């Protein structure tokens, strides 16, 4: 190939740079999106501090990472304190130093963009909505464009904008009913994080070419339409990003299966409840005890992932709290309950035929994975967008029910009410109705990813737009 052709070849290429926020639910969603974009033969550069890139690769669901280029950028050491289970506000404020440290990524990201710019026809930056300040130099790249990725539901983004415009009861010509009792943001975030958010929002306004959502019109069509009406830039619903079928149920990337999957193989269809509160929740000891007893007394089969919240740097030294269970607990529930203390393959568990329900904190990552796999949710929101996701899951989609009401967040949930809630969720007619709706919605969402489906078309339209 002649040099001229070679140059032309490079020029015709569009490259993508991914800039995630360093928290598992954010890292993971953009890793899945990277995988989907690279399937179109578009080079993807995934940037972050070495420790966070290591974290996301370590926990990645079995797939080929070879196509992505990871950039480990140096950040100065930051504090990585343990989570505080006794904090009244459950927002993971112990991660704030690692969020702050991302400011040091601005220089190396700018350098990477300047290196890529002459070699590509267009440099597309997809950044977490909370990383806008890191990518502010896109504005000075002649062929650069930046898109904001929202790691939460379209419904919660819509509510936020709706509040900004003064919460009009009637939105012109829009047939969307908002349920009563939408929780305020009080108790959802720390002041420090709200300030951080505000700062990012100021940067984002200056250079946003469009918005991406890990959701499907099948799930949140009306809210995507509302967002497209309220805002200036386009909103694309290009999810779910997670694999909708788990590649090979018999092994993961290194050929061995997690022990919990072998246990699930032996259980009856839809008979097991999966219990997990995500990577940012630190439950106090008393609550863990009540949950343990409630699960035991419910006589319900369960897999409970009992891990402390992630630290800002997973690999830093220091004790990791190991939650205490009642004496002899694991022996007592043997055969019926399984406690997992290491990293659990959530997608494998949710897609397993034996899983019939998910007791969850309702982080968006977990919600979208559960919906995709057709598994209903028992909602126990902890912080951030979770109380509002609960409204979406239970009142609007009807694929879940409330296990712990947000307005009772300061009270201990007793083992008795956990037992009753679990039995109602897994054994009642109401629970069966919810399970049926979840299965139907899951099938519709998986269908939307197939060629010709809503999400597939929306994804193709985004790819066509950035490669125009």
C-alpha positions as CSV (number, residue, x, y, z in Angstrom):
1,X,0.0,0.0,0.0
2,X,1.4,3.4,-1.0
3,X,2.2,5.9,1.8
4,X,-0.6,8.2,0.6
5,X,-3.1,5.5,0.8
6,X,-1.9,4.5,4.2
7,X,-2.3,8.1,5.4
8,X,-5.8,8.3,3.9
9,X,-6.6,5.0,5.6
10,X,-5.6,6.3,9.0
11,X,-7.5,9.6,8.4
12,X,-10.7,7.8,7.7
13,X,-10.6,6.1,11.1
14,X,-12.7,7.3,13.9
15,X,-11.3,6.6,17.4
16,X,-13.1,6.5,20.7
17,X,-11.6,7.5,24.1
18,X,-13.5,6.2,27.2
19,X,-13.2,8.1,30.4
20,X,-15.0,6.4,33.3
21,X,-15.5,7.5,36.9
22,X,-13.4,5.2,39.2
23,X,-16.3,3.3,40.9
24,X,-17.2,-0.2,40.0
25,X,-20.7,0.4,38.7
26,X,-19.3,3.2,36.4
27,X,-16.1,1.4,35.3
28,X,-18.1,-1.7,34.4
29,X,-20.8,0.0,32.3
30,X,-18.2,1.8,30.2
31,X,-16.1,-1.3,29.8
32,X,-19.2,-3.1,28.4
33,X,-19.9,-0.1,26.1
34,X,-16.2,-0.3,24.9
35,X,-16.7,-3.9,24.0
36,X,-19.9,-3.1,21.9
37,X,-18.2,-0.2,20.1
38,X,-15.1,-2.1,19.3
39,X,-17.3,-4.8,17.6
40,X,-17.8,-2.1,14.9
41,X,-14.0,-2.2,14.3
42,X,-13.6,1.2,15.9
43,X,-10.4,1.5,18.1
44,X,-11.3,2.2,21.7
45,X,-8.9,3.7,24.3
46,X,-10.0,3.1,27.9
47,X,-8.3,5.5,30.3
48,X,-7.8,5.6,34.1
49,X,-5.5,5.2,37.0
50,X,-3.6,1.9,37.0
51,X,-5.4,0.7,40.0
52,X,-8.8,1.3,38.5
53,X,-8.0,-0.3,35.2
54,X,-6.6,-3.3,37.1
55,X,-9.9,-3.5,39.1
56,X,-12.2,-3.4,36.1
57,X,-10.1,-6.0,34.2
58,X,-10.0,-8.3,37.2
59,X,-13.8,-8.3,37.6
60,X,-14.7,-8.2,33.9
61,X,-17.2,-10.7,32.7
62,X,-15.7,-13.3,30.4
63,X,-14.9,-11.6,27.1
64,X,-11.9,-10.7,25.0
65,X,-10.1,-7.6,26.2
66,X,-7.5,-7.8,23.5
67,X,-9.3,-5.3,21.3
68,X,-9.2,-2.5,23.8
69,X,-6.3,-0.3,24.6
70,X,-6.0,0.4,28.3
71,X,-4.0,3.5,29.3
72,X,-2.8,3.5,32.9
73,X,-2.2,7.1,33.8
74,X,-0.3,8.1,36.9
75,X,-2.3,9.8,39.7
76,X,-0.5,10.8,42.9
77,X,-1.3,8.6,45.9
78,X,-4.8,9.3,47.4
79,X,-6.4,8.3,50.6
80,X,-8.2,5.0,50.5
81,X,-10.1,4.8,53.8
82,X,-12.3,1.9,54.7
83,X,-16.1,2.5,54.3
84,X,-17.9,3.6,57.5
85,X,-20.9,1.3,58.1
86,X,-22.1,3.6,61.0
87,X,-22.5,6.7,58.8
88,X,-26.1,8.0,58.8
89,X,-25.8,9.0,55.2
90,X,-25.0,5.8,53.3
91,X,-23.4,7.6,50.3
92,X,-19.9,6.1,50.0
93,X,-18.1,9.3,51.0
94,X,-14.9,7.2,51.6
95,X,-14.5,7.2,47.7
96,X,-14.4,11.0,47.5
97,X,-10.5,11.1,47.6
98,X,-10.4,8.8,44.6
99,X,-12.9,10.9,42.7
100,X,-10.9,14.0,43.6
101,X,-7.7,12.4,42.4
102,X,-9.1,12.1,38.9
103,X,-8.3,15.8,38.4
104,X,-4.8,14.6,37.7
105,X,-6.0,12.7,34.6
106,X,-6.7,15.9,32.8
107,X,-3.1,16.4,31.5
108,X,-2.5,12.9,30.3
109,X,-5.9,12.7,28.7
110,X,-5.3,15.9,26.8
111,X,-1.9,14.6,25.7
112,X,-3.5,11.4,24.4
113,X,-6.2,13.4,22.5
114,X,-3.5,15.6,20.9
115,X,-1.6,12.4,19.8
116,X,-4.7,10.8,18.3
117,X,-6.1,13.9,16.6
118,X,-3.8,14.1,13.5
119,X,-4.1,10.3,12.9
120,X,-7.9,10.1,13.0
121,X,-10.7,11.6,11.1
122,X,-12.5,12.2,14.4
123,X,-11.7,11.7,18.0
124,X,-14.8,10.8,20.0
125,X,-14.6,11.1,23.8
126,X,-17.2,9.3,25.8
127,X,-17.0,10.4,29.4
128,X,-18.9,9.6,32.6
129,X,-21.0,12.6,33.5
130,X,-18.9,13.1,36.6
131,X,-15.6,13.3,34.6
132,X,-16.4,16.4,32.5
133,X,-13.6,18.5,34.1
134,X,-11.0,15.8,33.1
135,X,-11.9,16.0,29.4
136,X,-12.3,19.8,29.1
137,X,-9.5,20.0,26.6
138,X,-11.6,18.3,24.0
139,X,-12.7,21.8,23.2
140,X,-9.3,22.6,21.8
141,X,-9.0,19.5,19.6
142,X,-10.2,20.5,16.1
143,X,-11.7,17.1,15.3
144,X,-12.7,16.2,18.8
145,X,-16.3,15.6,20.0
146,X,-17.5,14.7,23.5
147,X,-20.5,12.7,24.6
148,X,-21.8,12.4,28.1
149,X,-22.5,9.0,29.5
150,X,-25.1,9.0,32.3
151,X,-24.6,6.0,34.6
152,X,-28.1,6.2,36.0
153,X,-31.6,5.6,34.7
154,X,-33.2,8.1,32.2
155,X,-36.0,8.4,34.7
156,X,-33.7,9.9,37.4
157,X,-32.0,12.2,34.9
158,X,-35.5,13.3,33.7
159,X,-36.6,14.0,37.3
160,X,-33.5,16.1,37.9
161,X,-34.1,18.2,34.8
162,X,-37.8,18.4,35.6
163,X,-36.9,19.8,39.1
164,X,-34.6,22.3,37.5
165,X,-37.4,23.7,35.3
166,X,-39.7,24.1,38.3
167,X,-41.5,20.8,38.3
168,X,-44.5,21.7,36.1
169,X,-47.4,19.3,36.9
170,X,-48.3,19.2,33.2
171,X,-45.6,18.8,30.6
172,X,-46.9,20.1,27.4
173,X,-48.4,17.4,25.1
174,X,-46.7,14.7,27.1
175,X,-48.6,11.8,28.3
176,X,-46.5,10.8,31.2
177,X,-47.9,10.3,34.6
178,X,-45.5,10.8,37.4
179,X,-46.4,8.7,40.5
180,X,-46.9,10.3,43.9
181,X,-44.3,10.1,46.5
182,X,-41.1,10.6,44.5
183,X,-38.4,10.9,47.1
184,X,-36.4,14.1,47.4
185,X,-32.6,14.0,47.1
186,X,-32.3,14.5,50.8
187,X,-30.0,11.9,52.3
188,X,-29.0,10.6,48.9
189,X,-25.6,12.3,48.6
190,X,-23.1,14.1,50.8
191,X,-22.6,17.9,50.4
192,X,-19.1,17.3,49.2
193,X,-20.3,15.1,46.4
194,X,-23.0,17.5,45.4
195,X,-20.4,20.2,45.0
196,X,-18.2,17.9,42.9
197,X,-21.3,17.1,40.8
198,X,-22.1,20.8,40.3
199,X,-18.5,21.5,39.2
200,X,-18.7,18.7,36.6
201,X,-22.0,20.0,35.4
202,X,-20.6,23.4,34.7
203,X,-17.9,21.8,32.5
204,X,-20.3,19.5,30.8
205,X,-22.6,22.3,29.6
206,X,-19.7,23.8,27.6
207,X,-19.0,21.0,25.2
208,X,-21.5,18.3,25.2
209,X,-22.4,16.9,21.7
210,X,-25.0,14.4,23.0
211,X,-26.0,12.1,25.8
212,X,-25.8,8.3,26.1
213,X,-27.8,6.1,28.4
214,X,-27.4,2.4,29.4
215,X,-31.1,1.8,29.0
216,X,-33.5,0.7,26.3
217,X,-36.6,2.5,24.9
218,X,-38.4,-0.7,25.8
219,X,-37.8,0.2,29.5
220,X,-37.7,4.0,29.5
221,X,-39.0,5.2,26.2
222,X,-41.2,7.9,27.6
223,X,-38.4,9.4,29.7
224,X,-35.9,9.4,26.8
225,X,-38.6,11.3,24.7
226,X,-39.0,13.8,27.6
227,X,-35.2,14.3,27.8
228,X,-35.1,14.9,24.1
229,X,-37.8,17.5,24.5
230,X,-36.4,19.3,27.5
231,X,-32.7,19.5,26.5
232,X,-30.8,20.9,23.6
233,X,-28.7,17.8,22.8
234,X,-29.8,14.4,21.6
235,X,-30.3,11.5,24.1
236,X,-29.6,8.0,22.8
237,X,-30.9,4.9,24.7
238,X,-28.2,2.4,23.5
239,X,-28.4,-0.2,26.3
240,X,-28.4,-2.6,27.8
241,X,-24.6,-2.7,27.6
242,X,-24.2,-6.0,29.5
243,X,-24.3,-9.2,27.5
244,X,-27.9,-10.3,27.2
245,X,-27.0,-13.9,27.1
246,X,-24.1,-15.2,29.2
247,X,-21.5,-16.5,26.8
248,X,-20.8,-20.0,28.1
249,X,-22.6,-21.1,31.3
250,X,-19.9,-23.7,31.9
251,X,-16.8,-21.6,32.4
252,X,-15.4,-18.1,32.8
253,X,-12.3,-16.6,31.3
254,X,-9.9,-19.0,33.0
255,X,-12.0,-22.1,32.5
256,X,-13.2,-22.6,36.1
257,X,-16.7,-21.8,37.4
258,X,-17.6,-20.0,40.5
259,X,-18.7,-22.5,43.2
260,X,-22.1,-20.7,43.6
261,X,-23.0,-21.6,40.0
262,X,-22.5,-25.3,40.7
263,X,-24.7,-24.9,43.7
264,X,-27.3,-23.1,41.6
265,X,-27.3,-26.0,39.0
266,X,-28.7,-28.3,41.7
267,X,-31.7,-26.0,42.6
268,X,-35.1,-26.0,41.0
269,X,-36.1,-23.4,38.5
270,X,-36.7,-19.8,39.9
271,X,-36.3,-21.2,43.4
272,X,-33.4,-19.1,44.6
273,X,-33.2,-15.5,45.8
274,X,-30.0,-13.6,45.0
275,X,-29.0,-11.1,47.7
276,X,-26.5,-8.4,47.0
277,X,-26.1,-4.7,47.9
278,X,-23.5,-3.7,45.3
279,X,-20.0,-2.4,45.7
280,X,-20.7,0.9,47.6
281,X,-22.9,-0.2,50.5
282,X,-21.5,-0.7,54.0
283,X,-24.2,-2.2,56.2
284,X,-23.9,-1.9,60.0
285,X,-23.3,-5.1,62.0
286,X,-26.8,-5.0,63.6
287,X,-28.4,-4.9,60.2
288,X,-26.3,-7.8,58.9
289,X,-27.4,-9.8,61.9
290,X,-31.1,-9.1,61.3
291,X,-30.8,-9.8,57.6
292,X,-29.1,-13.1,58.4
293,X,-31.8,-14.2,60.8
294,X,-34.6,-13.0,58.5
295,X,-33.2,-15.0,55.6
296,X,-32.8,-18.1,57.7
297,X,-36.3,-17.9,59.2
298,X,-37.9,-17.3,55.8
299,X,-36.9,-20.8,54.8
300,X,-36.2,-19.4,51.3
301,X,-33.2,-20.6,49.3
302,X,-30.7,-17.8,48.8
303,X,-27.3,-16.8,47.6
304,X,-26.0,-13.9,49.7
305,X,-23.0,-11.9,48.6
306,X,-21.7,-10.5,51.8
307,X,-18.8,-8.2,51.1
308,X,-17.8,-4.8,52.4
309,X,-18.0,-1.8,50.1
310,X,-15.1,-1.3,47.8
311,X,-12.3,1.0,48.9
312,X,-11.1,3.8,46.5
313,X,-8.0,1.6,45.8
314,X,-8.9,-2.0,46.0
315,X,-5.3,-3.1,46.2
316,X,-4.1,-0.7,48.9
317,X,-3.0,-2.2,52.2
318,X,-5.3,-2.2,55.3
319,X,-7.8,-4.5,56.9
320,X,-11.0,-5.3,55.0
321,X,-13.9,-5.7,57.3
322,X,-15.3,-9.2,57.4
323,X,-18.9,-9.1,58.5
324,X,-19.8,-11.2,61.5
325,X,-22.7,-13.7,61.1
326,X,-24.5,-15.3,64.0
327,X,-22.5,-18.3,65.4
328,X,-22.7,-21.4,63.3
329,X,-24.9,-19.6,60.7
330,X,-23.4,-21.1,57.5
331,X,-23.7,-24.6,59.0
332,X,-27.3,-23.9,59.9
333,X,-28.4,-22.7,56.5
334,X,-26.3,-25.3,54.6
335,X,-28.0,-26.7,51.5
336,X,-30.6,-23.9,51.5
337,X,-28.4,-20.8,51.7
338,X,-25.0,-19.9,50.4
339,X,-22.9,-17.0,51.7
340,X,-20.4,-15.7,49.1
341,X,-17.6,-13.4,50.5
342,X,-15.6,-13.0,47.4
343,X,-16.4,-11.3,44.1
344,X,-19.5,-13.0,42.6
345,X,-20.3,-13.4,38.9
346,X,-23.6,-11.4,39.1
347,X,-24.6,-11.7,35.4
348,X,-24.1,-15.5,35.6
349,X,-26.2,-15.7,38.7
350,X,-29.0,-13.5,37.3
351,X,-29.1,-15.4,34.0
352,X,-29.2,-18.8,35.8
353,X,-32.6,-20.6,35.5
354,X,-32.6,-21.3,39.2
355,X,-32.6,-17.6,40.2
356,X,-36.1,-16.3,40.9
357,X,-35.6,-12.9,42.5
358,X,-33.0,-10.3,43.4
359,X,-32.9,-8.5,46.8
360,X,-31.0,-5.4,45.7
361,X,-29.9,-1.8,46.6
362,X,-31.2,-0.8,43.2
363,X,-28.1,0.7,41.7
364,X,-28.7,1.2,38.0
365,X,-26.1,-1.4,37.0
366,X,-27.8,-4.0,39.0
367,X,-31.3,-2.9,37.9
368,X,-30.5,-3.1,34.2
369,X,-28.8,-6.5,34.6
370,X,-31.7,-7.8,36.5
371,X,-34.3,-6.4,34.0
372,X,-32.3,-7.8,31.1
373,X,-32.3,-11.3,32.6
374,X,-36.0,-11.1,33.5
375,X,-35.5,-11.3,37.3
376,X,-37.8,-9.3,39.6
377,X,-36.3,-7.0,42.2
378,X,-37.0,-6.6,45.9
379,X,-35.8,-3.0,46.5
380,X,-33.8,-1.9,49.5
381,X,-32.3,1.5,48.3
382,X,-29.3,2.9,50.1
383,X,-28.2,6.2,48.5
384,X,-27.7,8.2,45.3
385,X,-30.2,7.4,42.5
386,X,-31.4,4.2,44.2
387,X,-34.5,5.6,45.9
388,X,-35.7,7.0,42.6
389,X,-34.8,3.8,40.7
390,X,-37.0,2.0,43.2
391,X,-40.0,4.1,42.1
392,X,-39.2,3.2,38.5
393,X,-38.8,-0.5,39.2
394,X,-41.9,-0.9,41.5
395,X,-44.4,1.7,40.5
396,X,-43.7,2.4,36.9
397,X,-42.4,-0.9,35.5
398,X,-44.1,-3.2,38.0
399,X,-41.2,-5.6,38.1
400,X,-40.3,-5.3,41.7
401,X,-41.6,-4.5,45.2
402,X,-40.3,-2.4,48.0
403,X,-38.5,-4.4,50.7
404,X,-37.3,-1.3,52.7
405,X,-39.0,2.0,52.3
406,X,-36.6,4.9,51.8
407,X,-38.3,7.1,54.3
408,X,-37.6,4.5,57.0
409,X,-33.9,4.5,56.1
410,X,-32.7,5.4,59.6
411,X,-34.5,2.5,61.2
412,X,-33.2,-1.0,61.6
413,X,-35.1,-3.5,59.4
414,X,-36.0,-6.3,61.7
415,X,-35.5,-10.0,60.9
416,X,-39.3,-10.4,61.2
417,X,-40.0,-7.9,58.5
418,X,-37.3,-9.3,56.3
419,X,-38.7,-12.8,56.7
420,X,-42.2,-11.5,55.8
421,X,-40.9,-9.5,52.9
422,X,-38.9,-12.4,51.4
423,X,-41.8,-14.8,51.7
424,X,-44.2,-12.3,50.1
425,X,-41.7,-11.6,47.3
426,X,-40.9,-15.3,46.5
427,X,-44.0,-17.2,47.5
428,X,-47.1,-15.0,47.2
429,X,-49.5,-14.5,44.2
430,X,-48.4,-10.9,44.1
431,X,-44.8,-12.1,43.8
432,X,-45.7,-14.4,41.0
433,X,-47.4,-11.6,39.1
434,X,-44.2,-9.5,39.5
435,X,-42.1,-12.4,38.3
436,X,-44.3,-12.8,35.2
437,X,-44.0,-9.1,34.3
438,X,-40.3,-9.2,34.9
439,X,-39.9,-12.3,32.6
440,X,-42.0,-10.5,29.9
441,X,-40.0,-7.2,30.1
442,X,-36.7,-9.2,30.1
443,X,-37.7,-10.9,26.9
444,X,-38.7,-7.6,25.3
445,X,-35.5,-6.0,26.3
446,X,-33.4,-8.8,24.9
447,X,-35.4,-8.6,21.7
448,X,-34.7,-4.9,21.5
449,X,-31.0,-5.7,21.1
450,X,-31.5,-8.0,18.1
451,X,-31.2,-6.6,14.6
452,X,-34.2,-4.4,13.9
453,X,-35.0,-4.0,17.6
454,X,-35.2,-0.6,19.3
455,X,-31.9,-0.7,21.1
456,X,-30.1,-2.1,18.1
457,X,-31.4,0.6,15.9
458,X,-30.5,3.3,18.4
459,X,-27.0,1.9,18.8
460,X,-26.5,1.8,15.0
461,X,-27.8,5.4,14.7
462,X,-25.2,6.5,17.3
463,X,-22.4,4.6,15.5
464,X,-23.5,6.2,12.1
465,X,-23.5,9.6,13.8
466,X,-20.0,9.4,15.1
467,X,-18.6,7.8,11.9
468,X,-20.4,10.2,9.6
